[in-house]
Amino acid sequence: MASHDSQYQAVVGKSRLSTAVAHAILVAGLVFLLAPILLIIASSTHSTSTLQLGGLQWLPGDRAIENYARVISFEAGFSDRITPMGMLGNSLIIAIGVAVLTTVLSFLSAYAMVFFRLPCKGFVFWFVMVTLLFPLESRFVNTFGVVVSLGLINTHAAIVLPALAVALGTFFFRQHFLTMPKELIEAATLDGAGPFRFLKDIVVPLSISKAGAIFVIAFMIGWNQFLWPMMISTNDDLYTLVRGIGLIGQESGPGMALVVITILPPFFLLLIFQRWFYKSLSV
Amino acid sequence: MSKVQLSNVTKTYPNGAEAVRGVDMEVESGEFIVFVGPSGCGKSTLLRMVAGLESVTDGQIQIDDRLINDVSPADRDVAMVFQNYALYPHMTVHGNMSYGLKNRGMPKQEINAKVVEAAKMLKIEDFLDRQPNQLSGGQRQRVAMGRAIVREPKVFLFDEPLSNLDAKLRVQMRIEIKRLQRRMNVTSIYVTHDQTEAMTLADRLAVINEGKIEQMGAPIELYNNPATLFVASFIGSPQINLLPAMFDGQYLSSGDLKLEGFVDLPQSKELVLGIRPDELRLSDDGQFPMRVDIVEQHGSDNLIYGAILGAEQESDEETEFCFKTSQDMLPELESNLTLGFDVDRALVFHKDTGERLR
């Protein structure tokens, strides 16, 4: 047995005990992260009365079909204009809008900061980074005033635009661009590539996986928005899924079903992008 | 076929550092010029100024009598091969080689013909569809050269292209570069810190030190007739033997050693005597008693390193000489040899200015 252990140690480079401890920690983390999701999925198959009497449920119930059917046929609002499909549409428009525009904007701003000779480049970069200290919530009142003066109240644009300035994206792309060897730019310059060609032919193809990661993160930010859409829209047509959860009631079977449905699109997105996502985060 | 002319070219960085201080040079059409010097001497900066990757602070750079100081790198009609290859990692070999031509709006068929022709010349035609990360270092360097060749530039610029290769491959590629340059007859400027590379490749060699050309000429001319102490010690492998000395009108003396046969040297000035390792010979009436420290067997010849007994010492270290001899000479370690040299072949330098006196 002892010789087995030492053989194992020689191959794996760790003792069985330390491997076991590492696994225990990982499993604990996994349980911690997955438990709320399993709780929600299980609860979405119970009746509202079970949930209200007994709290959230760990085991599956028998009301799944009814709950999900109820969510799909759900109508609410002043003139029944809040529907699941409508909310899904709004959520997608906003999340994709935020994701696409954030990715493009932070990509271009980082490109300018790294590859162009700008005056006060360092200052501009740190100024952008400082905006991280001011999340959207801290500038609601001013931003509201700006949106009103632009006449954008009750539009998708009003929800999307203030969320675009994600300094994290700029930072992320900047760090990535800085790892590109400067000879690459010089070779491209000698090959007759100007700033646009260099962007299109060299930088973009080499940044796709990073851009995928930023896209996913920005999508989540857009998808999970709650407070700001509530402030800036009074129109029932602009309801998103996340806001809809409040409408339908949280401690109800259909409410739980809606939560599950709300989780799905970001989940599938992550599933699709996960290879790129992890690749770009691990570098 | 193009000539390159540098007149009083200067590079001063914004922080005041002077990288290149007034370089004048004329590179003839089809000539292979090598810039050689220690790292930080400004040789790469000078090359990059010709390429247009560094601005020119002062002076003029001309290619075929056309002033190119303010011409963009792409319009200078030069092609450069980088040390780290700088291949586009996401493009195939074909893509890498054709990119510059595509940007110039050349028709696709013509590009293809050129790429295939260059690939054949470099023996990489089987790899055209591969990506750089599927190639070995040597193959990558060939692709980098292919990218330069297809452009049919007026001037080839090489920035230490072989430094990332292993020793054997380096020799192979060195010969190939020379062959290629002969065949294409394109004016070339090549930067290296490797003096063997410099000696073997160059039609003419420019030894650069602290931003200035120390001496320029055919490699063998620089070896035989170095103008300064710096050139003498930089060119030649193994390095030239140097001995601190003074002249008293009759003898050139160093410590207890008194060397005869020197005339017309400045008296009571610090001098340096230089003797190439292959100029030394074993001789009973020789001038230098040597204690053998190390014997290196290189195959066809042996290098014997040892201290010259009685010679003046720089700091605490004994003055070491290297003696190049045939493979059958294998003295015992710690044994003593007596070495002689031909006074006519010895070089004498001024210690402070480095200027050669004879």
Interface residues (C-beta under 8 A of the other chain):
Chain A: P181 E183 L184 E186 A187 A188 T189 L190 D191 G192 A193 R197 D201 I202 P205 L206
Chain B: A51 G52 L53 S72 P73 A74 V78 A79 M80 F82 Q83 N84 A86 L87 Y88 P89 H90 Y99 G100 N103 R104 R147
